[in-house]
Amino acid sequence: MAVTGQHETVETLLKRGASSSINETLPVFRGLDDISIPGKKIAAIAGVTPTTFSRWRAGWAKVPECKQVLLTLLLAHWIDELEGQSENLEFQFRSRVETRLNTTRRCLFQQEVTNQTLPPETVREGSHLFRAWWFQEGAPVTQTPEYVSMNESLLK
């Protein structure tokens, strides 16, 4: 029965996707929302305006595939950072953070499945964008007080 229901849901989603002019929201955006990184900050990293990023997140504009890969790698990076920080928390806070991280990991996994259909050159381009960000800003940014305070917002 569950398999039949799931099959019907998949068919419904496919029909809606084929007939809709609005893109479905990518799982990476749910994950980025879960870890509370401001959209303006992500837009700056992706090299787009906050308005464009907002349109991507809402599904009103198509996300370029290389930017989709970049966003996926950013999500994976921030999950890794949060996992490292959660190890030092008291049990009651750690369990709350772990619950949110599990949800975010699920979004990352779903996005990685989607990304497997992308051409290799697109994945390479997205990974180059991530690497460029990492060497220019990524490593130092994760150590700033602003970033630490964003991560602390997960505890509330």
C-alpha positions in Angstrom: 0.0 0.0 0.0 2.8 2.4 0.9 4.6 1.7 -2.3 1.5 2.4 -4.3 1.0 5.7 -2.5 4.6 6.6 -3.1 4.3 5.7 -6.7 1.3 7.9 -7.1 3.1 10.7 -5.4 6.0 10.5 -7.7 3.7 10.4 -10.7 1.8 13.5 -9.4 5.1 15.3 -8.9 6.3 14.5 -12.4 3.0 15.7 -13.9 3.1 18.9 -11.9 6.7 19.5 -12.8 6.1 19.0 -16.4 3.0 21.3 -16.5 4.4 24.0 -14.1 6.3 27.0 -15.2 7.7 27.4 -11.7 10.7 25.2 -10.7 10.4 22.9 -7.7 12.5 24.2 -4.7 15.8 22.3 -4.6 16.6 20.4 -1.4 19.7 22.4 -0.9 17.7 25.5 -0.1 15.8 23.7 2.7 19.1 22.6 4.1 20.6 26.1 3.9 17.5 27.5 5.7 17.9 24.9 8.4 21.4 26.0 9.2 20.4 29.7 9.4 23.0 31.2 7.1 21.6 34.5 5.8 20.5 34.6 2.2 22.5 37.8 1.6 25.7 36.0 2.6 25.0 33.0 0.4 24.1 35.3 -2.5 27.4 37.2 -2.2 29.3 33.9 -2.2 27.4 32.7 -5.3 28.1 36.0 -7.0 24.4 37.0 -7.5 22.1 39.6 -6.0 20.0 38.8 -3.0 16.9 39.1 -5.2 18.2 36.5 -7.6 19.0 34.2 -4.7 15.6 34.7 -3.3 14.0 33.9 -6.7 16.1 30.7 -6.8 15.0 29.7 -3.3 11.4 30.3 -4.0 11.6 28.3 -7.3 10.7 31.3 -9.5 14.0 31.2 -11.4 16.1 28.3 -12.6 19.4 27.9 -10.7 22.4 27.5 -13.0 23.7 24.0 -12.6 27.2 25.1 -11.6 25.7 27.4 -8.9 23.6 24.4 -7.7 26.8 22.4 -7.2 28.4 25.4 -5.4 25.4 25.7 -3.1 25.6 21.9 -2.4 29.2 22.1 -1.5 28.6 25.1 0.7 25.9 23.2 2.6 28.2 20.2 3.0 30.9 22.5 4.4 28.6 24.2 6.9 27.2 20.9 8.0 30.8 19.8 8.7 31.6 22.9 10.6 28.4 22.5 12.8 29.2 18.9 13.4 32.6 19.8 14.7 31.1 22.5 17.0 28.3 20.3 18.3 30.8 17.8 19.8 31.7 20.4 22.5 28.1 21.0 23.6 26.2 19.8 26.6 24.0 16.8 26.0 20.6 18.7 26.0 21.9 21.2 23.4 23.8 18.6 21.4 20.6 16.5 20.9 18.7 19.5 19.6 21.5 20.4 17.2 21.9 16.8 16.1 18.2 16.7 15.3 18.5 19.7 13.0 21.7 18.4 11.5 20.0 15.1 10.6 17.3 17.0 8.8 19.9 19.1 7.0 22.0 16.0 6.1 18.9 14.5 4.5 18.5 17.6 2.4 22.1 17.4 1.4 21.7 13.7 0.4 18.6 14.5 -1.7 20.5 17.3 -3.4 23.5 15.1 -4.1 21.2 12.6 -5.8 19.9 15.3 -8.0 23.4 16.5 -8.7 24.4 13.1 -10.0 22.5 13.8 -13.1 24.5 16.8 -14.0 27.2 16.8 -16.6 30.8 16.3 -15.2 32.0 19.6 -16.6 29.2 21.4 -14.7 30.2 19.6 -11.5 33.8 20.6 -12.1 32.9 24.2 -12.6 30.8 24.3 -9.4 33.6 22.7 -7.5 36.0 25.3 -8.9 33.7 28.1 -7.7 33.6 26.5 -4.2 37.4 26.1 -4.1 37.9 29.7 -5.1 35.6 30.9 -2.3 37.3 28.6 0.1 40.8 29.9 -0.6 39.6 33.5 -0.6 37.1 33.6 2.2 36.0 30.2 3.4 38.6 29.2 5.9 39.0 32.6 7.6 35.2 33.3 7.6 34.4 30.2 9.6 36.6 31.5 12.4 35.0 35.0 12.8 32.8 35.9 15.7 29.9 36.6 13.3 30.0 33.1 12.0 30.2 31.6 15.5 27.2 33.7 16.6 25.2 32.4 13.5 26.0 28.8 14.6 25.0 29.6 18.2 21.5 30.5 16.9 21.0 26.8 16.3 20.9 26.3 20.0 17.9 28.5 20.6 
